[in-house]
Amino acid sequence: MSFDALGQLNWLAVIVGALIYFALGALWYAPQFLGRRWQRSIGWDPERAPPQMSAAAYAVPLLAYLVMAVAVGLFAAATGTDTLGEGVVLGLVAG
């Protein structure tokens, strides 16, 4: 297996993509957006205090998003995706 493709990745795009994915997840679960509905759907009692979050609760998903962004970047390089339209199709297929 060759790791030459990793050197050809646009690392700024990979990092920005991972951060955007992380921010969308934060927005999704925010009480102002869908957080309250999500809590209601899982049976969360709004009167109950939320659990304390550790740094790992944020670091692990961020690391996973970074790995996914690298994988999609490698997939894009392997398929020759280089336009917005092709990127949309790639995102839909990968998703």
SVG drawing of the C-alpha trace seen along z (x, -y; Angstrom):
<svg xmlns="http://www.w3.org/2000/svg" viewBox="-40 -29 44 31">
<polyline fill="none" stroke="black" stroke-width="0.4" points="0.0,0.0 1.3,-3.4 0.8,-6.5 1.8,-8.9 -1.8,-10.1 -1.8,-11.5 0.9,-13.9 -1.2,-15.1 -4.3,-15.9 -5.3,-19.5 -4.9,-19.3 -6.4,-22.7 -9.6,-21.5 -9.5,-18.3 -9.2,-20.2 -11.9,-22.7 -14.2,-19.9 -13.8,-18.1 -14.4,-21.3 -17.5,-22.1 -18.9,-18.6 -18.2,-19.0 -20.0,-22.4 -23.0,-21.0 -23.2,-18.3 -23.1,-20.9 -25.8,-22.9 -27.9,-19.8 -28.0,-19.0 -28.3,-22.6 -31.5,-23.3 -32.2,-26.2 -32.3,-23.9 -33.3,-20.3 -31.9,-19.6 -35.1,-19.7 -36.9,-17.5 -34.0,-15.1 -34.2,-14.9 -37.9,-14.4 -37.5,-11.6 -35.1,-9.7 -37.2,-10.1 -35.0,-12.6 -36.6,-14.4 -36.1,-18.1 -36.2,-18.6 -33.2,-16.3 -29.7,-17.8 -27.7,-17.0 -24.6,-14.8 -21.2,-16.4 -19.3,-16.2 -15.6,-15.4 -13.1,-16.6 -13.1,-13.1 -16.8,-13.5 -15.7,-16.3 -12.3,-15.0 -13.3,-11.6 -16.0,-12.7 -13.7,-15.5 -10.9,-12.9 -13.5,-10.6 -14.6,-13.5 -11.0,-14.2 -10.5,-10.5 -13.7,-10.6 -12.6,-13.8 -9.2,-12.2 -11.1,-9.2 -13.4,-11.3 -10.4,-13.3 -8.6,-10.1 -11.8,-8.9 -12.1,-12.1 -8.5,-11.9 -8.9,-8.3 -12.0,-9.1 -10.7,-12.3 -13.4,-14.5 -12.4,-18.1 -15.6,-20.1 -18.4,-21.2 -20.9,-19.0 -18.7,-16.0 -18.1,-16.8 -21.8,-16.9 -22.3,-13.5 -19.3,-12.1 -20.8,-13.4 -24.2,-11.8 -22.6,-8.5 -20.2,-8.4 -23.0,-9.5"/>
</svg>
